[in-house]
Amino acid sequence: MAYTAAPRISLPLTMTEEEYTQAALFVSCRCGMLRSLPLVVALAMLLMVLFIGVTGSLLLFGIPTYIRRSAGRAYDQSLMGGYDYFGMVRVYPDRIEKDNGSTVSVVRFADNAGYIETSDMMILLSSSSRAIVLPARCMTGADADMVRRVVLPGIPIVRQRLLDRMVPRASRRMSPPDFSEERTAPEELVVISLEYQPAEFTKMMSDSALRGYTRMLPLYSGLALLSAIMFGLLSGLGVGILVFLGILGVLLLLNMMSARSRAAMALQRMPYDGMKLRLSLTEQGIVLRAANGEDTRFGWNAIRRAVERPDCVEFYTTNSFIRVPKRCIEDMEQLRRVVDAHIHPKTSA
């Protein structure tokens, strides 16, 4: 038998858009998306705090550690390549020079030179020369005062960074190096005159930036992952994946654009012969001599691999690489023989 009891109340009604919206919010708070919103917000805030903490720690401790290790490897490689840090420093009103018997490093004050002073050292640097460091353990008080009187007037104050006043630790000067004995230059097995074209120089800068990006990829991936988790909890898995890929893509783009910008500025400031280099291979390693006479040396132990490509030959160390266009190589077979004799294994690509 059907239930036919009359309703207790019967009334007409309608809904406005505002009433519908309010009802939807209340329903969502009870059994929809808004029900878990407090938890999602709390997790997002926790992840944000974690993200900021991890990022700050990596920037504060990770980058200085990376620079310290890279500098240590570069120092060891230069020693293996035969470079001697013991030399004679001469200070002039317009420049400072360091002569180690085989090469002379010159920092000209007019060449955008900078000056850094700490309690342990003075540092003179410019964009076109190797930095010259004056350690406190090698300086007397009188010498430090004289260096300041000669150097500081030649460098604008905006390029001076005085972190602390250097405290000289030497009671007397070191004995000067003896350059009277003629040093026997190592036999050069292969000599190559390099002259990079602007497009080649820009590509080298871009490739160097790409290698740096690859080395930093674990750090970038970790930061991108934290951001992706935060956005994924708020907006879904797809958004999280897009955020992860987007952050890595933006960082790559910024690295490449920065490298090209630095290359363009360097080409504008570079002298006419700035892209002319002399590369020689000896029994000890590779010597790269710039137009100003400064040498960069790499012992064979520091060369991790050599790669022959269709248009160039590349030598890789831990932190850098040398690219030699094939158009500059007169005897390719001789180069292959020397490289095969000193680098094992040689990789071709």
Secondary structure, DSSP 8 states (H G I E B T S, - for coil): -------S--------HHHHHHHHHHHHHHHSGGGGHHHHHHHHHHHHHHHHHHHHHIIIIIHHHHHHHHHHHHHHHHHHTT-----EEEE-SSEEEEE-SS-EEEEETTTT-EEEE-SSEEEEEETTEEEEEEEGGG--HHHHHHHHHHHGGGS-GGGEEESS------SS--------S------EEEEEEEE--HHHHHHHHHHHHHHHHHHTHHHHHHHHHHHHHHHHHHH-HHHHHHHHHHHHHHHHHHHHHHHHHHHHHHHHHS-TTTTEEEEEEESSEEEEE-TTS-EEEEEGGG--EEEE-SSEEEEE-SS-EEEEEGGG-S-HHHHHHHHHHHSSS-EE-
